[in-house]
Amino acid sequence: MTAFGDPREGVRRERLAYAAPPAGEVLVKVRTAGAGYPDAMMAAGAFPLLGAPPFGLGEEVCGDVVAVGPGSRFAVGDRILGITAFLRGWGGYAEYAYVRDGSAIRVPSPLTDEQAGGFPIAYRTAYAGLVERAGLTAGEQVVVLGGAGSSGVAAIQLAKALGATVTAVAGSPEKLEFARSVGADQAVSYRGTDLEKEIREATGGHGADLIFDVVGGETAGIAVKTLARHGRIAIVGFASGVPVTLDPVDMLLRNYTAVGVLADAHTPAGEEAAWGRLAALAEEGKLATPVGTVWSFDDVPAMIAQQTTPPPGKSVVRVAS
Ligand SMILES: NC(=O)c1ccc[n+]([C@@H]2O[C@H](COP(=O)([O-])OP(=O)(O)OC[C@H]3O[C@@H](n4cnc5c(N)ncnc54)[C@H](OP(=O)(O)O)[C@@H]3O)[C@@H](O)[C@H]2O)c1
């Protein structure tokens, strides 16, 4: 990315030299890389954790390890999936990528390259929101906003795998059907409906024990009204453009909690636990990226541009066979 703005203008292909990976990272030859809403935010200059261009886009990859930093858990030749060093400017839409050692796993056997490349960010985010921050327990009613989006789909599958009942919220009939197809027990629309009533009915009158919120704005504000006592809202993002507005007095009177979610356990042991659990669930076939469009490397700028309003299914670029 050479300048903030439309990625079809700001993205340029360049030839770079890759130094040996530092401690805490490995270098992979990229097979596939997953796209997401944060790509669009980064291109627009709206991503809070990144400075000015130039930088490489692409948060997540599947690839083969070609070099390891000191003390790595991985060996040359391992096929891994993980989060790239995009925060220091080295992204995954490239022939080679640095991957954070602690945010990577060997690819679970059921996953294809495309599923693996689109796995890390969404499922790690879902785990952070549902498990680490909001303490999901089996039997709870989970409401997933943005339920046909990248993080939402992962949250649906993870919540189901952990024994919850899941209501997805999405816009179009196509997206509602998609949310059901990936495992949601119910799917309700926020467009032209009484969303509060829809959620109450879908949860059998109980309301939400846990809201996974990647949307914010009006939709999240309405969903909050359905929170049951001791409910939680996990604030993950604001795809609507604005974060949810909360009223502390309402929180007090109805005994609910809001937690902020950044998908990072901040300790090596915490990261290892999160990735170990995700790997085990994927190995059991309970988590699998629903791949949508597979793009060619030349089409990366168009793929990024589409991430503001992506169709159902994860966009992945195939870099090398
Ligand atoms: N905290 C973290 O660590 C973390 C990690 C990853 C992502 N995020 C954030 O999470 C957010 C979503 O990311 P994502 O990758 O899941 O994006 P995504 O795949 O684009 O999904 C977002 C979904 O939000 C829905 N949406 C958009 N505007 C809406 C509105 N006004 N009301 C209701 N739904 C709306 C869209 O569905 P419809 O077409 O059905 O409206 C879309 O499917 C972003 O803000 C991203 O930055 C945070």
PDBQT file of the ligand as one rigid body, heavy atoms in Angstrom, charges set to zero:
ROOT
HETATM    1  N1  LIG A 401     -11.305  -6.640  17.898  1.00  0.00    +0.000 N 
HETATM    2  C1  LIG A 401     -10.644  -7.412  17.067  1.00  0.00    +0.000 C 
HETATM    3  O1  LIG A 401      -9.632  -8.032  17.451  1.00  0.00    +0.000 OA
HETATM    4  C2  LIG A 401     -11.146  -7.545  15.652  1.00  0.00    +0.000 A 
HETATM    5  C3  LIG A 401     -10.673  -8.580  14.826  1.00  0.00    +0.000 A 
HETATM    6  C4  LIG A 401     -11.217  -8.706  13.537  1.00  0.00    +0.000 A 
HETATM    7  C5  LIG A 401     -12.195  -7.796  13.088  1.00  0.00    +0.000 A 
HETATM    8  N2  LIG A 401     -12.589  -6.790  13.911  1.00  0.00    +0.000 N 
HETATM    9  C6  LIG A 401     -13.601  -5.811  13.481  1.00  0.00    +0.000 C 
HETATM   10  O2  LIG A 401     -14.855  -6.446  13.368  1.00  0.00    +0.000 OA
HETATM   11  C7  LIG A 401     -15.641  -5.778  12.380  1.00  0.00    +0.000 C 
HETATM   12  C8  LIG A 401     -16.194  -6.793  11.394  1.00  0.00    +0.000 C 
HETATM   13  O3  LIG A 401     -15.155  -7.506  10.775  1.00  0.00    +0.000 OA
HETATM   14  P1  LIG A 401     -15.487  -8.708   9.793  1.00  0.00    +0.000 P 
HETATM   15  O4  LIG A 401     -14.198  -9.159   9.226  1.00  0.00    +0.000 OA
HETATM   16  O5  LIG A 401     -16.368  -9.686  10.452  1.00  0.00    +0.000 OA
HETATM   17  O6  LIG A 401     -16.310  -7.917   8.669  1.00  0.00    +0.000 OA
HETATM   18  P2  LIG A 401     -17.313  -8.433   7.520  1.00  0.00    +0.000 P 
HETATM   19  O7  LIG A 401     -16.944  -9.790   7.050  1.00  0.00    +0.000 OA
HETATM   20  O8  LIG A 401     -17.393  -7.317   6.546  1.00  0.00    +0.000 OA
HETATM   21  O9  LIG A 401     -18.700  -8.566   8.278  1.00  0.00    +0.000 OA
HETATM   22  C9  LIG A 401     -19.339  -7.456   8.835  1.00  0.00    +0.000 C 
HETATM   23  C10 LIG A 401     -20.842  -7.661   8.727  1.00  0.00    +0.000 C 
HETATM   24  O10 LIG A 401     -21.455  -6.537   9.315  1.00  0.00    +0.000 OA
HETATM   25  C11 LIG A 401     -22.713  -6.376   8.719  1.00  0.00    +0.000 C 
HETATM   26  N3  LIG A 401     -23.120  -4.975   8.770  1.00  0.00    +0.000 N 
HETATM   27  C12 LIG A 401     -22.538  -3.915   8.180  1.00  0.00    +0.000 A 
HETATM   28  N4  LIG A 401     -23.196  -2.782   8.481  1.00  0.00    +0.000 NA
HETATM   29  C13 LIG A 401     -24.225  -3.147   9.273  1.00  0.00    +0.000 A 
HETATM   30  C14 LIG A 401     -25.249  -2.418   9.930  1.00  0.00    +0.000 A 
HETATM   31  N5  LIG A 401     -25.380  -1.090   9.796  1.00  0.00    +0.000 N 
HETATM   32  N6  LIG A 401     -26.112  -3.105  10.713  1.00  0.00    +0.000 NA
HETATM   33  C15 LIG A 401     -26.009  -4.441  10.828  1.00  0.00    +0.000 A 
HETATM   34  N7  LIG A 401     -25.048  -5.185  10.230  1.00  0.00    +0.000 NA
HETATM   35  C16 LIG A 401     -24.161  -4.530   9.472  1.00  0.00    +0.000 A 
HETATM   36  C17 LIG A 401     -22.593  -6.890   7.275  1.00  0.00    +0.000 C 
HETATM   37  O11 LIG A 401     -23.683  -7.735   6.985  1.00  0.00    +0.000 OA
HETATM   38  P3  LIG A 401     -25.049  -7.272   6.300  1.00  0.00    +0.000 P 
HETATM   39  O12 LIG A 401     -24.794  -7.160   4.825  1.00  0.00    +0.000 OA
HETATM   40  O13 LIG A 401     -25.932  -8.384   6.656  1.00  0.00    +0.000 OA
HETATM   41  O14 LIG A 401     -25.417  -5.969   6.888  1.00  0.00    +0.000 OA
HETATM   42  C18 LIG A 401     -21.335  -7.758   7.308  1.00  0.00    +0.000 C 
HETATM   43  O15 LIG A 401     -21.613  -9.125   7.002  1.00  0.00    +0.000 OA
HETATM   44  C19 LIG A 401     -14.736  -4.730  11.758  1.00  0.00    +0.000 C 
HETATM   45  O16 LIG A 401     -15.018  -3.489  12.388  1.00  0.00    +0.000 OA
HETATM   46  C20 LIG A 401     -13.342  -5.204  12.127  1.00  0.00    +0.000 C 
HETATM   47  O17 LIG A 401     -12.411  -4.148  12.199  1.00  0.00    +0.000 OA
HETATM   48  C21 LIG A 401     -12.102  -6.659  15.178  1.00  0.00    +0.000 A 
ENDROOT
TORSDOF 0
